[in-house]
Amino acid sequence: MVNRYKNAPVAKAFIKNFGLKKGAIASSVAHDSHNIVAVGVDDESLMHAVNGVIKERGGISAVIATPLKVAVLGLPVAGLMSNEDGYKVAAAYTAIDKMVKDEMGSTLAAPFMTLSFMALLVIPHLKLSDLGLFDGDGFSLLP
């Protein structure tokens, strides 16, 4: 989790069952604070995925580090919306989603939607905030 609003340490944790075999994905569609949430299998892919979202001032990205392949859908309006034509946005989203599933190995039906909910602190059980792991059951940050 990378804070989009101030310079702060990156919060990190392990996650399982995304099914990624290579690369990383990142998104600023990350309820409720809309920081940048990312998941990946290697540091270089994670770096490129997060930087792709930062460069576009919000959005979703998928990256394979070797050989380098980067796909980014910019969402510059609050990190949630695009000012582009809806058909163009839909086509770009479909292509990135296909890349994550077909080329990177995700087994999830909706990897970016699943990623967005990993930051939604009010639903159980463990979530990740920019301050670290959060226990949604006990409603507190973990030490």
DSSP file (Angstrom, degrees, kcal/mol; ACC not computed):
  #  RESIDUE AA STRUCTURE BP1 BP2  ACC     N-H-->O    O-->H-N    N-H-->O    O-->H-N    TCO  KAPPA ALPHA  PHI   PSI    X-CA   Y-CA   Z-CA
    1    1 A M              0   0    0      0, 0.0    10,-2.2     0, 0.0     2,-0.5   0.000 360.0 360.0 360.0 125.4    0.0    0.0    0.0
    2    2 A V  B     -A   36   0A   0     34,-3.0    34,-2.8     8,-0.2     2,-0.3  -0.959 360.0-124.6-115.4 124.3    1.5    3.3   -1.1
    3    3 A N        -     0   0    0     -2,-0.5     5,-0.2     6,-0.2    32,-0.1  -0.507  18.4-165.5 -67.0 126.7    0.0    6.5    0.3
    4    4 A R  S    S+     0   0    0     -2,-0.3    -1,-0.1     1,-0.1     3,-0.1   0.556  81.0  50.4 -87.2  -9.9   -1.1    8.8   -2.5
    5    5 A Y  S    S+     0   0    0      1,-0.2     2,-0.3     0, 0.0    -1,-0.1   0.643 114.7  12.0-110.8 -18.4   -1.4   12.0   -0.4
    6    6 A K  S    S-     0   0    0      2,-0.0     2,-0.6     0, 0.0    -1,-0.2  -0.987  83.5 -88.0-154.8 160.5    1.8   12.3    1.6
    7    7 A N        +     0   0    0     -2,-0.3    -3,-0.1    -3,-0.1    -5,-0.0  -0.619  65.8 145.1 -71.1 116.7    5.3   10.9    1.7
    8    8 A A        -     0   0    0     -2,-0.6    -5,-0.2    -5,-0.2     3,-0.1  -0.976  53.7 -82.6-151.2 157.7    5.0    7.9    4.0
    9    9 A P        -     0   0    0      0, 0.0     2,-0.3     0, 0.0    -6,-0.2  -0.309  51.8-104.8 -61.5 148.6    6.6    4.5    4.4
   10   10 A V        -     0   0    0     -8,-0.1     2,-0.4   121,-0.0    -8,-0.2  -0.585  30.3-138.5 -73.3 133.6    5.1    1.7    2.2
   11   11 A A        -     0   0    0    -10,-2.2     2,-0.3    -2,-0.3   120,-0.1  -0.795  28.9-179.0 -92.4 137.6    2.9   -0.7    4.1
   12   12 A K        +     0   0    0     -2,-0.4     2,-0.3   118,-0.0   121,-0.2  -0.975  14.6 156.8-142.2 153.7    3.3   -4.3    3.2
   13   13 A A        -     0   0    0     -2,-0.3     2,-0.3   119,-0.1   115,-0.0  -0.959  41.7 -92.6-160.6 167.7    2.0   -7.7    4.0
   14   14 A F        -     0   0    0     -2,-0.3     2,-0.3    25,-0.0    25,-0.0  -0.664  37.0-174.8 -89.0 148.3    1.7  -11.2    2.5
   15   15 A I        -     0   0    0     -2,-0.3     2,-0.3     0, 0.0     3,-0.1  -0.976   4.6-159.4-138.0 151.7   -1.4  -12.2    0.6
   16   16 A K        +     0   0    0     -2,-0.3    -2,-0.0     1,-0.1     0, 0.0  -0.875  59.1  39.3-130.3 165.0   -2.4  -15.5   -0.9
   17   17 A N        +     0   0    0     -2,-0.3    -1,-0.1     3,-0.1    90,-0.1   0.603  68.8 114.5  75.6  17.3   -4.8  -17.0   -3.6
   18   18 A F        -     0   0    0     -3,-0.1    89,-1.2     2,-0.1    90,-0.6   0.748  69.7-143.5 -78.7 -25.2   -4.4  -14.3   -6.3
   19   19 A G        +     0   0    0     87,-0.3     2,-0.1     1,-0.2    -3,-0.0   0.513  38.1 160.6  79.9   4.9   -2.8  -17.0   -8.4
   20   20 A L        -     0   0    0      1,-0.2    85,-0.2    86,-0.1    -1,-0.2  -0.391  21.1-177.7 -63.3 132.9   -0.2  -14.7  -10.0
   21   21 A K  S    S+     0   0    0     83,-3.7     2,-0.3     1,-0.4    84,-0.2   0.635  71.1   0.6-100.8 -22.8    2.7  -16.7  -11.5
   22   22 A K  S    S+     0   0    0     82,-1.2    -1,-0.4    41,-0.0    41,-0.1  -0.980 104.1  19.5-158.2 160.0    4.6  -13.6  -12.6
   23   23 A G        -     0   0    0     -2,-0.3    18,-2.5    -3,-0.1    19,-0.4  -0.219  67.8 -96.8  80.9-165.9    4.4   -9.8  -12.6
   24   24 A A  E     -BC  40  63B   0     39,-2.2    39,-2.7    16,-0.3     2,-0.3  -0.984  16.3-149.1-154.1 155.5    2.3   -7.4  -10.5
   25   25 A I  E     -BC  39  62B   0     14,-2.7    14,-2.2    -2,-0.3     2,-0.3  -0.951  15.3-176.0-126.9 152.2   -0.9   -5.4  -10.6
   26   26 A A  E     -BC  38  61B   0     35,-2.0    35,-2.5    -2,-0.3     2,-0.3  -0.979   1.8-179.2-145.5 155.8   -1.6   -2.1   -8.9
   27   27 A S  E     -BC  37  60B   0     10,-2.2    10,-2.6    -2,-0.3    33,-0.2  -0.987  31.6-155.4-157.1 143.8   -4.6    0.2   -8.5
   28   28 A S  S    S+     0   0    0     31,-2.1     2,-1.6    -2,-0.3    32,-0.1   0.412  82.0  94.0 -95.3  -1.9   -5.7    3.5   -7.0
   29   29 A V        +     0   0    0     30,-0.4     2,-0.3     8,-0.1    -1,-0.1  -0.708  55.0 138.3 -85.2  86.2   -9.3    2.2   -6.9
   30   30 A A     >> -     0   0    0     -2,-1.6     4,-2.6     5,-0.1     5,-0.5  -0.800  55.1-101.9-142.0  89.3   -8.7    1.0   -3.3
   31   31 A H  T  45S+     0   0    0     85,-0.4     2,-0.2    -2,-0.3    90,-0.1  -0.138  85.6   0.7 -52.7 144.8  -11.6    1.6   -1.0
   32   32 A D  T  45S+     0   0    0     88,-0.2    -1,-0.2    89,-0.1    88,-0.1  -0.951 137.1  24.7 -96.6 -17.4  -11.9    3.9    1.1
   33   33 A S  T  45S-     0   0    0     86,-0.3    -2,-0.2    -3,-0.3   -29,-0.1   0.678  85.9-137.5 -87.6 -17.5   -8.8    6.1    1.0
   34   34 A H  T  <5 +     0   0    0     -4,-2.6    -3,-0.1    82,-0.1     2,-0.1   0.874  46.0 153.3  58.1  41.4   -7.9    5.2   -2.6
   35   35 A N      < -     0   0    0     -5,-0.5     2,-0.7     1,-0.1   -32,-0.2  -0.170  58.8 -79.5 -74.3-175.0   -4.2    4.9   -2.0
   36   36 A I  B     -A    2   0A   0    -34,-2.8   -34,-3.0    -2,-0.1     2,-0.4  -0.841  48.7-171.2 -96.8 119.3   -2.3    2.7   -4.3
   37   37 A V  E     +B   27   0B   0    -10,-2.6   -10,-2.2    -2,-0.7     2,-0.3  -0.889   9.7 176.3-107.9 139.4   -2.7   -1.0   -3.5
   38   38 A A  E     -B   26   0B   0     -2,-0.4     2,-0.3   -12,-0.2   -12,-0.2  -0.979  17.6-169.8-142.9 152.7   -0.5   -3.6   -5.3
   39   39 A V  E     +B   25   0B   0    -14,-2.2   -14,-2.7    -2,-0.3     2,-0.3  -0.994  25.0 140.6-140.4 141.3    0.1   -7.3   -5.3
   40   40 A G  E     -B   24   0B   0     -2,-0.3   -16,-0.3   -16,-0.3     3,-0.1  -0.984  52.3-118.2-168.6 176.1    2.9   -9.1   -7.2
   41   41 A V  S    S+     0   0    0    -18,-2.5     2,-0.3    -2,-0.3   -17,-0.1   0.524  92.5  31.3-106.2  -9.1    5.5  -11.8   -7.3
   42   42 A D  S  > S-     0   0    0    -19,-0.4     4,-2.1     1,-0.1    -1,-0.2  -0.997  72.4-122.4-150.8 153.0    8.7   -9.7   -7.6
   43   43 A D  H  > S+     0   0    0     -2,-0.3     4,-2.6     1,-0.2     5,-0.2   0.865 108.5  54.5 -62.4 -40.2    9.9   -6.2   -6.6
   44   44 A E  H  > S+     0   0    0      2,-0.2     4,-2.3     1,-0.2    -1,-0.2   0.921 110.3  46.0 -64.4 -43.5   10.7   -5.0  -10.1
   45   45 A S  H  > S+     0   0    0      2,-0.2     4,-2.6     1,-0.2   -21,-0.2   0.916 112.6  51.2 -64.0 -42.5    7.2   -5.7  -11.3
   46   46 A L  H  X S+     0   0    0     -4,-2.1     4,-2.6     2,-0.2     5,-0.3   0.921 109.5  50.8 -59.6 -44.2    5.7   -4.1   -8.2
   47   47 A M  H  X S+     0   0    0     -4,-2.6     4,-2.7     1,-0.2    -2,-0.2   0.937 112.9  44.6 -59.7 -48.5    7.8   -1.0   -8.7
   48   48 A H  H  X S+     0   0    0     -4,-2.3     4,-2.0     2,-0.2    -1,-0.2   0.886 113.2  51.4 -65.6 -38.2    6.8   -0.6  -12.4
   49   49 A A  H  X S+     0   0    0     -4,-2.6     4,-1.5     2,-0.2    -2,-0.2   0.937 114.1  42.4 -65.0 -46.8    3.1   -1.3  -11.6
   50   50 A V  H  X S+     0   0    0     -4,-2.6     4,-2.3     1,-0.2    -2,-0.2   0.928 114.3  51.1 -65.2 -45.3    3.0    1.3   -8.8
   51   51 A N  H  X S+     0   0    0     -4,-2.7     4,-2.7    -5,-0.3    -1,-0.2   0.835 105.3  57.3 -63.6 -31.8    5.0    3.9  -10.8
   52   52 A G  H  X S+     0   0    0     -4,-2.0     4,-1.4     2,-0.2    -1,-0.2   0.900 108.8  45.5 -63.5 -40.7    2.6    3.4  -13.8
   53   53 A V  H  <>S+     0   0    0     -4,-1.5     5,-2.8    -3,-0.2     4,-0.3   0.905 113.5  49.9 -67.8 -41.7   -0.4    4.4  -11.6
   54   54 A I  H ><5S+     0   0    0     -4,-2.3     3,-1.5     1,-0.2    -2,-0.2   0.928 107.7  53.7 -62.1 -45.2    1.6    7.3  -10.1
   55   55 A K  H 3<5S+     0   0    0     -4,-2.7    -1,-0.2     1,-0.3    -2,-0.2   0.860 111.3  45.3 -59.0 -37.2    2.5    8.6  -13.6
   56   56 A E  T 3<5S-     0   0    0     -4,-1.4    -1,-0.3    -5,-0.2    -2,-0.2   0.430 112.7-119.0 -86.6   0.8   -1.1    8.6  -14.7
   57   57 A R  T < 5S-     0   0    0     -3,-1.5    22,-0.4    -4,-0.3    -3,-0.2   0.845  85.9  -9.3  61.9  35.0   -2.2   10.3  -11.5
   58   58 A G  S   <S+     0   0    0     -5,-2.8    17,-2.8    -6,-0.2     2,-0.3  -0.269  86.7 101.5 123.7 151.5   -4.4    7.2  -10.7
   59   59 A G  E     - D   0  74B   0     20,-0.4   -31,-2.1    15,-0.3   -30,-0.4  -0.955  61.6 -65.3 146.2-162.5   -5.5    4.1  -12.5
   60   60 A I  E     -CD  27  73B   0     13,-2.0    13,-2.8    -2,-0.3     2,-0.3  -0.946  43.0-175.9-125.8 149.3   -4.9    0.4  -12.8
   61   61 A S  E     -CD  26  72B   0    -35,-2.5   -35,-2.0    -2,-0.3     2,-0.4  -0.987  16.5-163.4-145.3 154.8   -1.8   -1.3  -14.1
   62   62 A A  E     -CD  25  71B   0      9,-2.5     9,-2.5    -2,-0.3     2,-0.4  -0.996  18.6-177.3-136.6 134.5   -0.4   -4.7  -14.9
   63   63 A V  E     -CD  24  70B   0    -39,-2.7   -39,-2.2    -2,-0.4     2,-0.5  -0.994  22.2-166.7-139.0 137.6    3.3   -5.4  -15.4
   64   64 A I  E   > - D   0  69B   0      5,-2.5     5,-2.6    -2,-0.4    -2,-0.0  -0.998  15.2-158.1-116.2 123.8    5.6   -8.3  -16.3
   65   65 A A  T   5 +     0   0    0     -2,-0.5     3,-0.4     3,-0.2    -1,-0.1   0.867  67.6  71.6 -73.9 -37.9    9.2   -7.4  -15.5
   66   66 A T  T   5S+     0   0    0      1,-0.4    -1,-0.2     2,-0.1     2,-0.1  -0.953 118.4  10.0-132.2 115.2   11.0   -9.8  -17.8
   67   67 A P  T   5S-     0   0    0      0, 0.0    -1,-0.4     0, 0.0    -3,-0.1   0.720 114.4-111.9 -69.9 152.8   10.8   -9.0  -20.6
   68   68 A L  T   5 +     0   0    0     -3,-0.4     2,-0.4    -2,-0.1    -3,-0.2  -0.286  45.6 166.5 -61.7 122.5    9.2   -5.7  -19.6
   69   69 A K  E   < -D   64   0B   0     -5,-2.6    -5,-2.5    -2,-0.1     2,-0.4  -0.978   9.7-175.4-136.3 122.5    5.5   -5.4  -20.5
   70   70 A V  E     -D   63   0B   0     -2,-0.4     2,-0.4    -7,-0.2    -7,-0.2  -0.972   8.9-179.8-124.5 130.6    3.5   -2.6  -19.0
   71   71 A A  E     +D   62   0B   0     -9,-2.5    -9,-2.5    -2,-0.4     2,-0.4  -0.996  10.7 175.8-127.6 126.2   -0.3   -2.0  -19.4
   72   72 A V  E     -D   61   0B   0     -2,-0.4     2,-0.6   -11,-0.2   -11,-0.2  -0.997  21.3-162.4-134.3 133.0   -1.8    1.0  -17.6
   73   73 A L  E     -D   60   0B   0    -13,-2.8   -13,-2.0    -2,-0.4     2,-0.2  -0.952  27.3-139.6-108.9 107.9   -5.3    2.4  -17.7
   74   74 A G  E     -D   59   0B   0     -2,-0.6   -15,-0.3   -15,-0.2   -17,-0.1  -0.469  23.1-179.4 -71.2 134.9   -5.1    6.0  -16.4
   75   75 A L     >  +     0   0    0    -17,-2.8     4,-0.6    -2,-0.2     6,-0.3  -0.649  13.0 164.3-128.6  73.1   -7.9    7.1  -14.1
   76   76 A P  T  4  +     0   0    0      0, 0.0     2,-1.2     0, 0.0     6,-0.2   0.602  48.4  91.6 -75.1 -11.5   -6.8   10.7  -13.5
   77   77 A V  B >> S-E   81   0C   0      4,-2.5     3,-1.9     1,-0.2     4,-1.8  -0.712 126.2 -38.0 -87.9  97.5  -10.1   12.0  -12.0
   78   78 A A  T 34 S-     0   0    0     -2,-1.2    -1,-0.2     1,-0.3   -20,-0.1   0.610 102.2 -76.8  62.3  14.8   -9.6   11.4   -8.3
   79   79 A G  T 3< S+     0   0    0     -4,-0.6   -20,-0.4   -22,-0.4    -1,-0.3   0.602 130.0  76.2  74.1  10.4   -7.8    8.1   -9.2
   80   80 A L  T <4 S+     0   0    0     -3,-1.9     2,-0.3     1,-0.2    -2,-0.2   0.619  88.3  40.0-124.1 -25.2  -11.2    6.6   -9.9
   81   81 A M  B  <  -E   77   0C   0     -4,-1.8    -4,-2.5    -6,-0.3     2,-0.3  -0.882  61.5-136.3-134.5 159.7  -12.5    7.8  -13.2
   82   82 A S        -     0   0    0     -2,-0.3    -7,-0.1    -7,-0.2     4,-0.0  -0.807   9.3-149.7-111.4 154.9  -11.3    8.6  -16.7
   83   83 A N  S    S+     0   0    0     -2,-0.3     2,-0.1     2,-0.1     3,-0.1   0.208  71.5 102.0-102.5  12.8  -12.2   11.6  -18.9
   84   84 A E  S    S-     0   0    0      1,-0.2    -2,-0.1     2,-0.1     2,-0.0  -0.395  89.8 -70.7 -88.3 168.8  -11.8    9.4  -22.0
   85   85 A D     >  -     0   0    0      1,-0.1     4,-2.2    -2,-0.1     3,-0.3  -0.345  42.6-126.8 -58.1 136.7  -14.5    7.8  -24.1
   86   86 A G  H  > S+     0   0    0      1,-0.2     4,-2.5     2,-0.2     5,-0.2   0.837 108.6  53.1 -58.9 -36.6  -16.3    5.0  -22.3
   87   87 A Y  H  > S+     0   0    0      2,-0.2     4,-2.1     1,-0.2    -1,-0.2   0.884 109.1  49.6 -67.1 -37.6  -15.7    2.5  -25.1
   88   88 A K  H  > S+     0   0    0     -3,-0.3     4,-2.2     2,-0.2    -2,-0.2   0.913 112.4  47.5 -65.8 -42.9  -12.0    3.2  -25.1
   89   89 A V  H  X S+     0   0    0     -4,-2.2     4,-2.7     2,-0.2    -2,-0.2   0.916 111.4  51.0 -64.2 -44.2  -11.8    2.8  -21.3
   90   90 A A  H  X S+     0   0    0     -4,-2.5     4,-2.4     1,-0.2    -2,-0.2   0.902 110.9  48.5 -61.3 -41.7  -13.8   -0.5  -21.5
   91   91 A A  H  X S+     0   0    0     -4,-2.1     4,-2.1     2,-0.2    -1,-0.2   0.909 112.3  48.4 -65.9 -41.7  -11.5   -1.9  -24.2
   92   92 A A  H  X S+     0   0    0     -4,-2.2     4,-2.2     2,-0.2    -2,-0.2   0.912 112.4  48.7 -65.1 -42.1   -8.4   -0.9  -22.1
   93   93 A Y  H  X S+     0   0    0     -4,-2.7     4,-2.8     1,-0.2     5,-0.2   0.926 110.6  51.0 -62.8 -44.7   -9.8   -2.5  -19.0
   94   94 A T  H  X S+     0   0    0     -4,-2.4     4,-2.3     1,-0.2    -1,-0.2   0.901 110.6  49.3 -60.1 -41.8  -10.7   -5.7  -20.9
   95   95 A A  H  X S+     0   0    0     -4,-2.1     4,-2.1     2,-0.2    -1,-0.2   0.908 113.1  45.7 -65.7 -42.7   -7.1   -5.9  -22.3
   96   96 A I  H  X S+     0   0    0     -4,-2.2     4,-2.4     2,-0.2    -2,-0.2   0.925 112.8  50.3 -66.9 -43.7   -5.5   -5.4  -18.9
   97   97 A D  H  X S+     0   0    0     -4,-2.8     4,-1.9     1,-0.2    -2,-0.2   0.910 111.2  49.2 -59.1 -43.5   -7.8   -7.9  -17.2
   98   98 A K  H  X>S+     0   0    0     -4,-2.3     4,-3.3    -5,-0.2     5,-0.5   0.899 109.5  52.3 -63.2 -41.3   -7.1  -10.5  -20.0
   99   99 A M  I  X>S+     0   0    0     -4,-2.1     4,-1.8     1,-0.2     5,-1.4   0.923 108.9  50.0 -60.3 -45.2   -3.3   -9.9  -19.5
  100  100 A V  I  <5S+     0   0    0     -4,-2.4     6,-2.3     3,-0.2    -1,-0.2   0.883 120.5  35.3 -62.7 -39.3   -3.6  -10.5  -15.7
  101  101 A K  I  X5S+     0   0    0     -4,-1.9     4,-0.6     4,-0.2    -2,-0.2   0.943 127.0  32.9 -80.4 -50.9   -5.5  -13.8  -16.2
  102  102 A D  I  <5S+     0   0    0     -4,-3.3    -3,-0.2    -5,-0.2    -2,-0.2   0.872 131.9  25.2 -79.7 -38.6   -3.9  -15.2  -19.4
  103  103 A E  I  <<S+     0   0    0     -4,-1.8    -3,-0.2    -5,-0.5    -1,-0.1   0.740 129.3  37.3 -99.8 -26.2   -0.3  -14.0  -19.2
  104  104 A M  T  4<S-     0   0    0     -5,-1.4   -83,-3.7    -4,-0.1   -82,-1.2   0.606 101.9-121.5-106.3 -14.4    0.2  -13.6  -15.4
  105  105 A G     <  +     0   0    0     -4,-0.6    -4,-0.2    -6,-0.3    -3,-0.1   0.543  44.5 166.3  94.4   7.6   -1.8  -16.5  -14.1
  106  106 A S        -     0   0    0     -6,-2.3   -87,-0.3     1,-0.2    -1,-0.2  -0.342  21.6-163.4 -60.8 136.1   -4.4  -14.9  -11.9
  107  107 A T        +     0   0    0    -89,-1.2     2,-0.2   -90,-0.1    -1,-0.2   0.377  54.3 109.5 -98.7   1.4   -7.2  -17.4  -11.0
  108  108 A L        -     0   0    0    -90,-0.6   -90,-0.0     1,-0.1    -2,-0.0  -0.520  67.6-138.6 -81.8 146.2   -9.6  -14.7   -9.8
  109  109 A A  S    S+     0   0    0      1,-0.3    -1,-0.1    -2,-0.2    -8,-0.1   0.854 102.8  17.1 -67.2 -35.3  -12.7  -13.8  -11.8
  110  110 A A  S  > S+     0   0    0      1,-0.1     4,-2.6     2,-0.0    -1,-0.3  -0.657  70.5 174.0-139.4  78.5  -12.1  -10.1  -11.1
  111  111 A P  H  > S+     0   0    0      0, 0.0     4,-2.3     0, 0.0     5,-0.1   0.861  80.8  47.7 -60.2 -38.6   -8.5   -9.5   -9.9
  112  112 A F  H  > S+     0   0    0      2,-0.2     4,-2.0     1,-0.2     5,-0.1   0.871 112.7  48.4 -73.2 -34.4   -8.8   -5.7   -9.8
  113  113 A M  H  > S+     0   0    0      2,-0.2     4,-1.4     1,-0.2    -1,-0.2   0.921 112.5  49.0 -68.0 -42.0  -12.0   -5.7   -7.9
  114  114 A T  H  X S+     0   0    0     -4,-2.6     4,-0.7     1,-0.2     3,-0.3   0.921 110.2  51.9 -60.4 -43.9  -10.6   -8.2   -5.4
  115  115 A L  H >< S+     0   0    0     -4,-2.3     3,-1.1     1,-0.2     4,-0.3   0.897 104.8  56.2 -59.2 -41.8   -7.5   -6.0   -5.1
  116  116 A S  H >< S+     0   0    0     -4,-2.0     3,-0.9     1,-0.3   -85,-0.4   0.845 105.0  52.3 -62.0 -33.4   -9.7   -2.9   -4.3
  117  117 A F  H >< S+     0   0    0     -4,-1.4     3,-1.0    -3,-0.3    -1,-0.3   0.609  89.4  77.1 -81.4 -10.5  -11.4   -4.7   -1.4
  118  118 A M  T << S+     0   0    0     -3,-1.1    10,-2.4    -4,-0.7    -1,-0.2   0.666  99.6  45.7 -69.0 -14.1   -8.0   -5.6    0.2
  119  119 A A  T <  S+     0   0    0     -3,-0.9     2,-1.2    -4,-0.3   -86,-0.3   0.395  82.5 106.1-106.5   0.2   -7.9   -2.0    1.4
  120  120 A L    X   -     0   0    0     -3,-1.0     3,-1.3     1,-0.2   -88,-0.2  -0.692  51.1-170.8 -86.4  99.2  -11.5   -1.7    2.6
  121  121 A L  T 3  S+     0   0    0     -2,-1.2    -1,-0.2     1,-0.3    18,-0.1   0.698  71.1  68.4 -67.6 -23.0  -10.9   -1.8    6.4
  122  122 A V  T 3  S+     0   0    0      2,-0.1    -1,-0.3    17,-0.0    -2,-0.0   0.519  87.7  75.3 -81.9  -3.3  -14.5   -2.1    7.5
  123  123 A I  S <  S-     0   0    0     -3,-1.3    13,-0.2    -6,-0.2    14,-0.1  -0.884  90.3 -71.7-109.5 143.3  -15.0   -5.6    6.2
  124  124 A P  S    S+     0   0    0      0, 0.0     2,-0.2     0, 0.0    11,-0.1  -0.226  81.1   9.3 -64.7 157.6  -13.5   -8.7    7.9
  125  125 A H  S    S-     0   0    0     -4,-0.1    11,-3.7     2,-0.1     2,-0.4  -0.473 103.2 -13.7-112.6 -78.0  -10.9  -10.0    8.4
  126  126 A L  E     +F  135   0D   0      9,-0.2     2,-0.3    -2,-0.2     9,-0.2  -0.788  60.8 169.3 -94.6 134.4   -7.4   -8.7    7.7
  127  127 A K  E     -F  134   0D   0      7,-2.2     7,-2.8    -2,-0.4     2,-0.5  -0.852  29.3-120.9-132.6 169.1   -7.0   -5.7    5.5
  128  128 A L  E     +F  133   0D   0    -10,-2.4     5,-0.2    -2,-0.3     2,-0.2  -0.965  27.8 176.8-120.3 124.9   -4.1   -3.4    4.6
  129  129 A S  E >   -F  132   0D   0      3,-2.7     3,-1.4    -2,-0.5  -126,-0.1  -0.629  50.1 -97.9-110.7 175.1   -4.0    0.3    5.2
  130  130 A D  T 3  S+     0   0    0      1,-0.3  -127,-0.2    -2,-0.2     3,-0.1   0.638 126.9  53.9 -68.3 -11.3   -1.3    2.8    4.6
  131  131 A L  T 3  S-     0   0    0      1,-0.4     2,-0.3  -120,-0.1    -1,-0.3   0.446 122.1 -95.2 -99.1  -3.2   -0.5    2.4    8.4
  132  132 A G  E <  S-F  129   0D   0     -3,-1.4    -3,-2.7  -121,-0.1    -1,-0.4  -0.794  71.9  -5.9 124.8-166.8   -0.2   -1.4    8.2
  133  133 A L  E     -F  128   0D   0     -2,-0.3     9,-2.5    -5,-0.2     2,-0.4  -0.377  59.4-157.7 -67.6 140.8   -2.4   -4.5    8.8
  134  134 A F  E     -FG 127 141D   0     -7,-2.8    -7,-2.2     7,-0.2     2,-0.9  -0.979  13.4-138.8-125.5 131.8   -5.9   -3.8   10.1
  135  135 A D  E  >> -FG 126 140D   0      5,-3.2     4,-1.5    -2,-0.4     5,-1.3  -0.797  14.4-170.2 -89.5 104.9   -8.1   -6.3   12.0
  136  136 A G  T  45S+     0   0    0    -11,-3.7    -1,-0.2    -2,-0.9   -10,-0.1   0.720  84.5  53.1 -69.5 -21.2  -11.6   -5.8   10.6
  137  137 A D  T  45S+     0   0    0    -12,-0.3    -1,-0.2     1,-0.1   -11,-0.1   0.931 121.2  28.7 -77.5 -47.8  -13.1   -8.0   13.3
  138  138 A G  T  45S-     0   0    0      2,-0.2    -2,-0.2   -13,-0.1    -1,-0.1   0.519 103.5-132.4 -88.9  -6.5  -11.5   -6.2   16.3
  139  139 A F  T  <5 +     0   0    0     -4,-1.5     2,-0.3     1,-0.2    -3,-0.2   0.932  65.3 107.9  53.1  56.0  -11.4   -2.9   14.4
  140  140 A S  E   <S-G  135   0D   0     -5,-1.3    -5,-3.2     0, 0.0    -1,-0.2  -0.994  74.0 -99.5-154.2 154.0   -7.9   -2.0   15.2
  141  141 A L  E     -G  134   0D   0     -2,-0.3    -7,-0.2    -7,-0.2    -8,-0.1  -0.499  42.0-122.9 -69.3 143.0   -4.4   -1.8   13.7
  142  142 A L              0   0    0     -9,-2.5    -9,-0.2    -2,-0.2    -1,-0.1  -0.661 360.0 360.0 -88.2 146.1   -2.2   -4.8   14.4
  143  143 A P              0   0    0      0, 0.0    -1,-0.1     0, 0.0    -2,-0.0   0.509 360.0 360.0 -66.8 360.0    1.1   -4.2   16.1
